Amino acid sequence: MTRRERTYTAAAILLTAAGLATVWHDQWWETGFFWLAAAGLYEGAARERRTRRARERAVAVRLQWLARGHAVIEPPQPCCRFWLSSDGAVHGHDCTRPPAARGSLTLAEQQALAWLDDELRDSA
């Protein structure tokens, strides 16, 4: 169980208990609020649990592949240095990808960026 999953579960239990306490005092609006918030936190805990289990299954499958002697697929190499530091959001002038594959820019935007790149390269 991950820390986030434990936190969501503990908070949901506390809100459920608070909702039960408000039932005995006939505070129905508060009860609904507490239980709705608890339901959201239970869903968050369930989502974290599904993510953790999917990750564990993926690791188990990779380990089985390695045990059978299959080659591990290497992730693709970055196309430029700027891509590494920007989490893939933009690309640098040394990018090896074609301009159309770098993003969702229009043709005019791509031409303007290419012109700007040429001007900056010439001035440096």
C-alpha positions as CSV (number, residue, x, y, z in Angstrom):
1,M,0.0,0.0,0.0
2,T,1.5,3.4,-1.0
3,R,1.6,6.4,1.2
4,R,-1.0,8.3,-0.9
5,E,-3.3,5.3,-0.8
6,R,-3.0,5.0,3.0
7,T,-3.6,8.8,3.4
8,Y,-6.7,8.7,1.2
9,T,-8.1,5.7,3.1
10,A,-7.5,7.2,6.5
11,A,-9.0,10.5,5.5
12,A,-12.1,8.7,4.0
13,I,-12.5,6.7,7.3
14,L,-12.3,9.9,9.3
15,L,-14.9,11.7,7.1
16,T,-17.2,8.7,7.3
17,A,-17.0,8.7,11.1
18,A,-17.7,12.5,11.1
19,G,-20.7,11.8,8.9
20,L,-22.0,9.2,11.3
21,A,-21.5,11.7,14.2
22,T,-23.6,14.3,12.4
23,V,-26.4,11.8,11.8
24,W,-27.0,11.5,15.5
25,H,-27.4,15.3,15.8
26,D,-29.8,15.5,12.8
27,Q,-27.4,17.6,10.7
28,W,-28.3,16.2,7.3
29,W,-26.5,18.7,5.1
30,E,-23.2,18.1,7.0
31,T,-23.7,14.4,6.8
32,G,-24.2,14.5,3.0
33,F,-21.1,16.7,2.6
34,F,-18.9,14.4,4.8
35,W,-20.1,11.3,3.0
36,L,-19.7,12.8,-0.4
37,A,-16.1,13.9,0.4
38,A,-15.4,10.4,1.8
39,A,-16.7,8.8,-1.4
40,G,-14.3,10.9,-3.4
41,L,-11.4,9.9,-1.2
42,Y,-12.3,6.2,-1.4
43,E,-12.3,6.6,-5.2
44,G,-8.9,8.2,-5.0
45,A,-7.6,5.3,-2.9
46,A,-9.1,2.8,-5.3
47,R,-7.4,4.6,-8.2
48,E,-4.0,4.5,-6.5
49,R,-4.5,0.8,-5.8
50,R,-5.3,0.1,-9.4
51,T,-2.3,2.1,-10.6
52,R,0.0,0.3,-8.1
53,R,-1.3,-3.2,-9.2
54,A,-1.0,-2.3,-12.9
55,R,2.6,-1.2,-12.3
56,E,3.4,-4.4,-10.4
57,R,1.9,-6.5,-13.2
58,A,4.0,-4.6,-15.8
59,V,7.1,-5.3,-13.7
60,A,6.2,-9.0,-13.4
61,V,5.7,-9.3,-17.2
62,R,9.1,-7.6,-17.8
63,L,10.8,-10.0,-15.4
64,Q,9.1,-13.0,-17.1
65,W,10.4,-11.8,-20.4
66,L,13.9,-11.4,-19.0
67,A,13.7,-14.9,-17.5
68,R,12.8,-16.4,-20.9
69,G,15.8,-14.7,-22.5
70,H,13.9,-12.1,-24.5
71,A,15.7,-8.8,-25.2
72,V,14.5,-5.8,-23.3
73,I,13.2,-3.1,-25.6
74,E,15.2,0.1,-25.1
75,P,13.3,3.3,-25.0
76,P,13.8,5.7,-27.9
77,Q,16.7,8.0,-27.7
78,P,16.0,11.8,-27.3
79,C,16.1,13.7,-30.6
80,C,17.9,16.8,-29.2
81,R,19.4,18.1,-26.0
82,F,16.6,20.7,-25.4
83,W,14.0,18.0,-25.5
84,L,15.6,16.4,-22.5
85,S,15.4,19.5,-20.3
86,S,11.9,20.5,-21.4
87,D,10.2,17.1,-20.8
88,G,9.6,16.9,-24.6
89,A,7.5,20.0,-24.8
90,V,9.7,21.8,-27.3
91,H,12.6,20.9,-29.5
92,G,16.0,22.6,-30.1
93,H,17.7,23.7,-33.4
94,D,19.7,20.4,-33.4
95,C,16.6,18.3,-33.4
96,T,16.8,15.3,-35.7
97,R,13.0,14.9,-36.1
98,P,11.3,16.4,-39.1
99,P,9.6,19.8,-38.4
100,A,6.1,18.4,-38.9
101,A,6.7,15.8,-36.1
102,R,7.9,18.3,-33.6
103,G,4.6,19.7,-32.6
104,S,1.3,21.0,-33.8
105,L,2.4,24.2,-35.4
106,T,0.9,25.6,-38.5
107,L,3.1,25.9,-41.6
108,A,3.4,29.7,-41.2
109,E,4.5,29.2,-37.6
110,Q,7.1,26.6,-38.6
111,Q,8.4,28.9,-41.3
112,A,8.7,31.8,-38.9
113,L,10.5,29.6,-36.4
114,A,12.9,28.3,-39.1
115,W,13.6,31.9,-40.2
116,L,14.2,33.0,-36.6
117,D,16.4,30.0,-36.0
118,D,18.5,30.9,-39.1
119,E,18.8,34.5,-38.0
120,L,19.9,33.5,-34.5
121,R,22.4,31.0,-35.8
122,D,23.9,33.6,-38.2
123,S,24.2,36.2,-35.5
124,A,26.0,33.9,-33.1
